[in-house]
């Protein structure tokens, strides 16, 4: 089977992001090392044009990610994460979905490899509630009980989060709490000594 035939069978001849069945085509999810169905998604013309910036982004179109982000397909998860990340600075609902989306570590690395990093803007450092600069790999402590959306637990005040990761948004970090990788607001953290 060709990549296109494999993808059409996988997606039931519908766009893997918005479920449209109009003008489908294969999209290789960058960075592509070797073209395979596992590194591609089937997209409709609208999704593909907006992803490739051939058309202005229509935020309402991407509300479809509320469903497609739960797919077990890593390439689709990567595309959903990237689109939500792009929309999260201007759309509250996109940030809420991004906060709920869990990706395995290797899938998250793939997703982040196609986006801008904190080094690109360089203007705003990531700081904790006391103004201390946070770096990737630091250990932080929660200063408030936080309800974790979608994970059905509360991260208690005083919980230590080790080996944090920075995000493109200087007000967010990522770390593991109760074995779950979550996004935390820096205003509710203090750097551990």
Secondary structure as GFF3:
##gff-version 3
##sequence-region A 1 193
A	DSSP	alpha_helix	3	11	.	.	.	ID=ss1
A	DSSP	beta_strand	25	28	.	.	.	ID=ss2
A	DSSP	three_ten_helix	37	39	.	.	.	ID=ss3
A	DSSP	beta_strand	40	43	.	.	.	ID=ss4
A	DSSP	alpha_helix	45	51	.	.	.	ID=ss5
A	DSSP	three_ten_helix	59	64	.	.	.	ID=ss6
A	DSSP	alpha_helix	65	68	.	.	.	ID=ss7
A	DSSP	alpha_helix	74	87	.	.	.	ID=ss8
A	DSSP	alpha_helix	92	100	.	.	.	ID=ss9
A	DSSP	alpha_helix	105	112	.	.	.	ID=ss10
A	DSSP	alpha_helix	118	121	.	.	.	ID=ss11
A	DSSP	beta_strand	140	142	.	.	.	ID=ss12
A	DSSP	beta_strand	146	148	.	.	.	ID=ss13
A	DSSP	beta_strand	153	155	.	.	.	ID=ss14
A	DSSP	beta_strand	160	161	.	.	.	ID=ss15
A	DSSP	beta_strand	165	166	.	.	.	ID=ss16
A	DSSP	beta_strand	172	177	.	.	.	ID=ss17
A	DSSP	beta_strand	180	185	.	.	.	ID=ss18
A	DSSP	three_ten_helix	186	188	.	.	.	ID=ss19
A	DSSP	beta_strand	189	191	.	.	.	ID=ss20
###
